Every structure is written in C-alpha cells, then in structure tokens.
Amino acid sequence: MSGGRTAIVAALVGGAIAIVLLGWYRAGMREVDGQVAAAIAAQRSAAHDAEVAAAAAVTARLEALRIAESARPYLHYQNLFHDPAGASEGLAVTPSPLAPGPADALVALHFQIDEGGAVSSPSINDELPETVQSIAPDRPALAGVLAVKDELTAVAARGAVRVAAEPVQVAVAPTRRQVANAALGNQAGDVQMQMPMQEPSVQTIELPPEAYAQNQMTNQIFAQTRRAPATKAPPPVPDVPPPPRAPRAPRKVTPAPPVVITVAPLVWTSTTIAGARALVAVRQVITPDGARTQGLVVQREQVAAWLAAQAPTRPADRVASPPTLVDAGGTPLGLVGAPWSVQIDVDAALANLGDVAALRRGDFLIKFVPVAVMAVLCGLLVVGVTARSERLAQERARFAAAAAHELRTPLAGIQLYGDMLADELGDPAKHKDYAHRISVEAARLGRVVANVMGVSQLERGALAVRPELGDAVAAVADAIERARPGLERAGATVELVAPAAATARLDRDAVARIVGNLLDNAEKYARGAADRTITVTVAEVDGAVEIAVRDRGPGLPAALRRGRFQAFRRAAGDDAPPGLGLGLALSSALAAAMGGGLIPRTVSPGAELVLRLPAA
C-alpha cells in the first residue's frame, strides 16, 4: 500500500511526541498550580498568624490596662478626693489624677456609679466647674453609661462575687505623716506596670473615719476651704460630731475603728455606649454607705488607632494589609464578650499572586514552547525522511519495471534481427536493413545504459565533464545524425536551424547525451501529434549559446515547466509513454557541470527545452 509505512511512522512518532509533550505540559502546569496554591496557602496562613498575633497583642494590651487600672485607688474616680497619705492635715482635698482626662490612650472615659445610682466622671464636676481640668469632658459617653448603669452595676456585682473567695490583699492606711501608700499612692499604676502581670485580687483598705468622711464631702470641703481665711489651725470637719466620751472616764479616749472598704478587680464586659459597641471594665467597691460601681470605657476608635500604630511601616514587612479592628469575622480577641475581632485583608495579596501565577506559567511556556517546536520539527523530519525513503523505494521499483521494459524492447529487436541474419531468414535484400535496425536498437540500448550509469554517477557525486571551447553546431549535428534513423523509423522528422558555427565551452559527449535525451523525449511525448517534426535550433543569445529542442505535442507537464528535473520523476499521467525518468535529470546535471543549464520554455503548440552553454 502506497504511503502505508509513512503513515505508520507518522502515527507512532506523532503519538509519542504528543504523549510526551502533553504529559510534560500537564505536569508543568500542575507544578505551577501547586506552587501558586502553596503560595496562597502560605499567604493565608501568614495572614492568619498575623491576625492571631495582632489579636493577642490587643488582648495583652487590654489586659495590661485592666490589671493596671485594677490597682488604681478607688478615690481617683472622684473629681476631688482627700488623700489620707498626704502631707496636709485637717481639711484638705485635691483634684484626682484622672481629672484632666484618662492617662491611657485606650481609655475613653472613667466613670463611677455611686451608692445612690448617680453617674459621675473624674473629669466632670458640675457643682464646682472651676475644678474641671479636662479640655473636653466626654459627656456623650457619660450619658451612654447612664443609660446602661443597671447592666454595668449587675456585672460589677457578679465580678465581685466571683473573686470573693480569692486571697485578699489588705492595705492599711498609714498615718498622715507617712509619705506613700501602696493602695492609694499616685505611683501605684507605675509600680504595677513594671511588675509581671498577674490576675489582681480583692483589695481591702482601712481608712481613718475622718479621712473617709472628708472623701464623702469633697465638694463641700473644697468650697469651705476656698471661703475660709488662711489660718494655722485647720477648721473643724463640718457636720462630723466629735467622738463620744464616756462621762465617767473623761481622761481615756477610745479611738474610732477604721473604715473598711473592699475593692474588687476590674472585669470586662461589652455594651452599647453612645450608639456604638464598647468594651467596659467594671468593679464593685463596698463602702459603709453601700456599693459603688467604678469602671472605664474602651471604644473601638482608640483600640483601632493603637493597632494601626503597631502595624509595620515598611511594605516588605506586611503580610497583606495592616490588621484592622472589625465587628465580626477575623480572629476574635481573647477577652470574654469582646465586641471586636482583628482581621487582615488578603485579597490584594492574593490578586498579586494571580500575577505571579501568570508569570510562572509564562516562564514554563518559555521553556516548553521551544522544546515542543523542536520535538515537532524532529518528528516531521523523521516522517519526512521516512516518506522520502518510501517514495524513493517506490520510484526505484517503478524504475526497475520501466528499465526492464526499456531494455526488453531493444534487446528483443536485436535478438529478432540477429536471428534472422544468422538463420538467413526473411528477404535477403533486406539483410542490410536488418543489420541497420540492430545497430539502431543497440544505440538505443546503449543510451539507456548510459543514462543509468550517468544517474548512478550523479548520485555518487562522480559525474564529471571536461568542458572546452568547441563548435556547438557540429556537436549538435553529430548527435542528430546518430539519433535520426531511430526517430525517422518512429515517424518523426528532425530539422536543424543553426548558423555555420557557434563556439561555446562544452563537452561533446555531454552535449551528445543531452541532445539525444531531448530528441528521445520529444519523439515519445509527441507521438499523438499531427505534426511529428522536431526542431533543433542553435543560436547565440546574450553571451551564451542556446540549443533548443521543440516538438509539436501536448506540451510539458506542470512539474517540468518549473524546471525541476529529478531522477525517477516523470511528472506525467498514466497515458504517458513508458520511460525511466532519468533523461532530463541527467541532462540538467550535465548542463550544470558545463557551467550552463537546462530550462523549459513556454511555446504553443508543443514543448521546448533549451540547453544554455557559456559562450567562448
């Protein structure tokens, strides 16, 4: 089957290349997708870790605030307070350290709900406006606390019950002339912050009765001390009766027992303050007059600002985006009931990973495409070599069949006429004609053998000519005379149109073989033409000598019109006369070896081939 081996090789090579390339492409793309998926997972993991770290940092910051504020003396929650550890004796009050406003940036408001349910702030004193030191007291937040005071009081009470069984720290107020008090001093917060954080416990504070009484009437004392003239002796404490004396023991005075105040640690809760969710730390303070609720408000804006300040400033340090405080989603704070979470937006980073994925796919394709092209080209080369080998094998098979036919015909004629001469058969008067026919068939046989040998030399690269100056007209005339008997017996006539002489560089034997092949082709392809005349023209044209052989047949096939003469290629249909397909290929090679060429020329009717030789 023609082309069967080529089809099989093409299928095998194409299938192998397709399988290898497809496998490589899929593996490469899977590797790229795996790398991108790993990068996405790493990005998400890093973002989650950063969220957890940020949430832990916020939680630690808030817990440090709670622990530090739990150690704050309960008297600081008043606008004015009497410091029992102060140097002043008698009636003396001083502004709270919280009067200018919260010292910590996270705290929006300190508040106190007294025994009667009134809500106040250290930075607000409506009775004595001159004592207010805060530039902008946060009254909306205080109004928000007023709206939820019952809820906050209940939380503070539960917190006090929860810690009631814990070890109690007792702080006894020293005498007035001592310098510091660990429970009431202003440095308490600083000392607490420098020590390792631990869960605060309940504080039990003992105050002298006069100190407790002054702290219950700070506004009145402040107003009284402002109105009274400066004296060396302190005025008596207003409305405080002197200690009772035993009527029968006037010389012995029993000191009044100290006033005991219990302060629970701050506990966290969340509620709505001024229309927004807020984090509130509250504690209960038990006094002889009843329970107070003290606490502080942490609003989202303050925590968000602190968190933004902790974010790295260099873009390379950022995982995706700075951590932000959100109401839902992300990583929740490690505080019971905390209303916020910490979230990191990874969408922008993942979008950048899309560009990275495209880059990595492009890098893979840069390696894949050239290799794939090379593999396809190599496959095509293998298929082409196989197709050429198969085509040559088919052409050689056809050549063998044509050669057998070409050799059989002259051999049969030679054998026939030789036997007739040997056996003295036929007309004795035609014996000379028989001998002539034997000579013609032998010449034809010799031309076939010469062409085969010439093509063999051509394929081996051993085809050689010896061009020299000579008369092209004479060489052509000799070739015509040797071919004329066979042509005329086939019904063709030859005419020569040439000048007396035309000098060119040529090899006479090569010219004779070329002209003989051209005449043989002209005779075979014009056998069905009405005019069997073959015209051979020799002319000098543009510094060269052209030898043209023309017939009046159907003309050259399309492949031969392009001048591509190849061995075993006849480029003719099934109705073409038998032949080896060697004559034109060998003639073209001989012409090129002499420095000339063999070219087709379009004429009508018929066909014309021109041998062009360099002039002298």
Residue pairs with C-beta under 8 A, 6 or more apart in sequence:
2 394
3 387
3 390
5 386
5 390
6 383
6 386
6 387
6 390
9 382
9 383
9 386
10 383
10 386
13 379
13 382
13 383
14 379
14 383
16 379
17 375
17 376
17 379
20 375
21 368
21 372
21 375
24 368
24 371
25 368
25 372
28 364
28 368
29 361
29 364
31 364
32 357
32 360
32 361
32 364
33 357
35 360
36 353
36 356
36 357
36 360
39 353
39 356
40 350
40 353
43 319
43 320
43 346
43 349
43 350
43 353
44 346
46 319
46 320
47 319
47 320
47 344
47 346
47 349
48 331
48 344
50 319
50 323
50 344
51 323
51 330
51 331
51 342
51 343
51 344
52 331
54 307
54 310
54 323
54 331
54 342
54 344
55 330
55 331
55 332
55 333
55 334
55 341
55 342
56 334
57 307
57 310
58 303
58 306
58 307
58 325
58 333
58 342
59 333
59 334
59 335
59 338
61 106
61 306
62 106
62 268
62 279
62 298
62 303
62 333
62 335
63 197
63 335
64 193
64 197
65 104
65 106
65 107
65 281
65 296
65 298
66 265
66 266
66 268
66 281
67 192
67 197
67 198
67 199
67 200
68 104
68 189
68 192
68 193
69 104
69 107
69 189
69 266
69 281
69 296
70 200
70 265
70 266
70 283
71 188
71 189
71 191
71 192
71 200
72 188
72 189
73 183
73 184
73 185
73 188
74 205
74 261
74 263
74 285
74 292
74 294
75 81
75 82
75 83
75 96
75 184
75 215
76 96
76 97
76 98
76 110
76 122
77 96
77 98
77 110
77 111
77 112
77 120
77 122
77 294
78 96
78 112
78 120
78 122
78 215
78 218
79 95
79 96
79 99
79 120
79 121
79 122
79 123
79 124
79 125
79 128
79 131
79 132
79 218
80 93
80 94
80 95
80 96
80 125
80 128
80 131
80 218
80 219
80 221
80 222
81 93
81 94
81 96
81 215
81 218
82 92
82 93
82 94
82 211
82 214
82 215
82 218
82 221
83 92
83 94
83 184
84 173
84 176
84 181
84 184
84 207
84 208
84 211
85 173
85 174
85 176
85 178
85 179
85 180
85 181
85 184
85 185
86 92
86 94
86 176
87 176
87 177
87 179
89 176
89 234
90 233
90 234
90 235
91 214
91 221
91 224
91 225
91 234
91 235
91 237
92 214
92 221
92 225
92 234
93 214
93 218
93 221
93 222
93 225
95 131
95 133
96 122
97 103
97 186
98 110
98 122
98 123
99 122
99 123
99 131
99 132
99 133
99 134
100 123
100 133
100 134
100 135
101 123
101 133
101 134
101 135
101 137
102 108
102 109
102 110
102 296
103 189
105 302
105 305
105 306
106 298
106 302
106 303
106 306
107 296
107 297
107 298
107 302
108 138
108 141
108 278
108 296
108 297
108 298
108 299
108 302
109 121
109 138
109 141
109 142
109 145
109 296
109 297
110 121
110 122
110 123
110 294
110 295
110 296
111 119
111 120
111 121
111 142
111 145
111 294
111 295
111 296
111 297
112 119
112 120
112 121
112 122
112 292
112 293
112 294
113 119
113 145
113 149
113 152
113 153
113 292
113 293
113 294
114 120
114 292
115 287
115 289
115 290
115 291
115 292
116 290
117 149
119 142
119 145
119 146
119 149
120 142
121 137
121 138
121 142
123 132
123 133
123 134
123 137
123 138
124 132
124 134
124 137
124 139
124 142
125 131
125 132
125 219
127 219
128 219
128 222
128 223
131 222
140 274
141 273
141 274
141 297
141 299
143 274
144 272
144 273
144 274
144 275
144 278
144 297
145 152
145 273
145 280
145 297
148 271
148 272
148 273
149 293
151 269
151 271
152 269
152 271
152 280
152 282
152 293
152 295
153 282
153 291
153 293
155 267
155 269
155 280
155 282
156 264
156 267
156 282
156 283
156 284
156 293
156 294
156 295
157 284
157 291
157 293
158 267
159 264
159 265
159 266
159 267
159 282
159 283
159 284
160 202
160 262
160 264
160 283
160 284
160 286
162 267
163 201
163 202
163 264
163 265
164 202
166 201
166 202
167 201
167 202
168 201
168 202
168 203
168 204
169 201
169 202
169 203
169 204
170 204
170 205
170 206
171 181
171 182
171 183
171 184
171 203
171 204
171 205
171 206
172 205
172 206
172 258
173 181
173 183
173 184
173 205
173 206
173 207
173 208
173 211
173 258
174 181
180 187
182 188
182 191
183 203
183 205
184 205
199 265
200 265
200 266
201 265
202 262
202 263
202 264
202 265
203 262
203 263
204 260
204 261
204 262
204 263
205 260
205 261
205 262
205 263
206 258
206 259
206 260
206 261
207 215
207 258
207 259
207 261
208 256
208 258
208 259
209 256
209 257
209 258
209 259
210 237
210 240
211 259
212 259
212 261
212 287
212 288
213 237
213 240
214 221
214 237
216 289
217 238
217 239
220 238
221 238
224 235
224 238
225 235
228 235
243 253
243 254
243 255
243 256
245 253
246 252
246 254
259 287
259 288
260 288
261 285
261 286
261 287
262 285
262 286
263 283
263 285
263 286
264 283
264 284
264 285
265 283
266 281
266 282
266 283
266 295
266 296
267 281
267 282
267 283
268 279
268 280
268 281
268 335
268 336
268 337
268 338
269 279
269 280
269 281
269 282
269 337
270 277
270 278
270 279
270 280
270 337
270 338
270 339
271 277
271 278
271 280
272 278
273 280
273 297
273 299
276 299
276 300
277 300
277 327
277 339
277 340
278 297
278 298
278 299
278 300
278 339
279 297
279 298
279 299
279 303
279 335
279 338
279 339
279 340
280 295
280 296
280 297
280 298
281 295
281 296
281 298
282 293
282 294
282 295
283 293
283 294
283 295
284 291
284 292
284 293
285 291
285 292
285 293
285 294
300 325
300 339
300 340
303 325
303 340
304 324
304 325
307 323
307 324
307 325
307 342
308 322
308 324
311 318
311 322
311 323
312 318
312 322
319 344
319 346
319 349
320 344
320 345
320 346
320 347
320 348
320 349
320 350
321 344
321 345
321 346
321 348
321 349
322 344
323 342
323 343
323 344
324 342
324 343
324 344
324 345
325 340
325 341
325 342
325 343
326 340
326 341
326 342
326 343
327 339
327 340
327 341
328 341
329 341
329 343
330 341
330 342
330 343
330 344
331 341
331 342
331 343
332 338
332 340
332 341
333 340
333 341
333 342
392 568
395 567
395 568
395 569
395 581
396 568
398 568
398 581
399 568
399 580
399 581
399 582
402 578
402 579
402 580
402 581
403 448
403 452
403 580
405 578
406 448
406 578
406 579
406 580
407 445
407 448
409 441
409 444
410 441
410 442
410 444
410 445
410 448
411 441
411 445
413 437
413 438
413 441
414 438
414 441
414 442
414 445
417 434
417 435
417 437
417 438
417 441
418 438
419 425
420 426
420 434
421 431
421 434
421 435
421 438
426 434
436 485
437 489
439 485
440 485
440 486
440 489
443 482
443 486
444 486
447 513
447 516
447 517
447 520
448 580
450 513
451 513
451 517
451 580
451 582
451 583
451 586
452 580
452 582
454 463
454 513
454 582
454 586
454 589
454 590
455 567
455 582
455 585
455 586
457 463
457 464
458 567
458 585
458 586
458 589
459 567
463 589
463 590
463 593
464 593
465 507
465 509
465 510
465 590
465 593
465 594
466 507
467 505
467 506
467 507
467 510
467 593
467 594
467 595
468 505
468 506
468 507
469 503
469 504
469 505
469 616
470 503
470 504
470 505
470 506
470 508
471 501
471 502
471 503
472 502
472 503
472 504
472 506
472 511
472 538
472 545
472 547
472 613
473 498
473 499
473 500
473 501
473 502
473 538
474 501
475 506
475 508
475 511
475 512
475 515
476 496
476 498
476 511
476 515
476 536
476 538
476 547
477 496
477 498
478 508
478 512
479 511
479 512
479 515
479 516
479 519
480 494
480 496
480 515
480 519
480 536
482 512
482 516
483 494
483 515
483 516
483 519
483 520
484 494
487 493
487 494
487 519
487 523
487 534
488 494
490 523
490 527
491 527
491 532
492 522
492 523
492 526
492 532
492 533
492 534
493 532
493 533
493 534
494 519
494 533
494 534
494 535
494 536
495 533
495 534
495 535
495 536
496 536
496 537
496 538
497 535
497 536
497 537
497 538
498 536
498 537
498 538
498 539
499 538
499 539
499 540
502 538
502 539
502 540
502 545
503 545
503 615
503 616
504 544
504 545
504 613
504 614
504 615
504 616
505 594
505 595
505 613
505 614
505 615
505 616
506 594
506 613
507 590
507 594
510 590
510 593
510 594
511 547
511 611
511 613
513 586
513 587
513 590
514 547
514 587
514 590
514 591
514 598
514 611
515 536
515 547
515 549
515 611
517 583
517 584
517 586
517 587
518 549
518 583
518 587
518 609
518 611
519 534
519 536
519 549
520 583
521 579
521 583
521 584
521 609
522 534
522 549
522 550
522 551
522 553
522 607
523 532
523 534
523 551
524 577
524 579
525 551
525 553
525 554
525 572
525 576
525 577
525 607
526 532
526 534
526 551
526 552
526 553
526 554
526 606
527 553
527 577
528 553
528 554
529 551
529 552
529 553
529 554
529 605
529 606
530 552
531 552
532 552
533 551
533 552
534 549
534 550
534 551
535 548
535 549
535 550
536 547
536 548
536 549
536 550
537 546
537 547
537 548
537 550
538 545
538 546
538 547
538 548
539 545
539 546
539 548
540 546
540 615
543 614
543 615
544 596
544 612
544 613
544 614
544 615
545 612
545 613
545 614
545 615
546 610
546 611
546 612
546 613
547 610
547 611
547 612
547 613
548 601
548 608
548 609
548 610
548 611
549 608
549 609
549 610
549 611
550 603
550 606
550 607
550 608
551 606
551 607
551 608
552 605
552 606
553 605
553 606
553 607
554 605
554 606
554 607
555 603
555 604
555 605
555 606
555 607
556 600
556 607
556 609
557 571
557 572
557 573
558 571
559 569
559 571
560 571
560 584
560 600
561 600
561 602
562 600
563 588
563 598
563 599
563 600
565 584
565 585
565 587
565 588
565 598
566 585
567 581
567 582
567 585
567 586
568 580
568 581
568 582
568 585
569 581
569 585
570 576
570 579
570 581
584 598
584 609
587 598
587 611
588 597
588 598
591 597
591 598
591 611
591 612
591 613
592 598
594 613
594 614
595 613
595 614
596 611
596 612
596 613
596 614
597 611
597 612
598 609
598 610
598 611
598 612
599 609
599 610
599 612
600 607
600 608
600 609
600 610
601 608
601 609
601 610
602 608
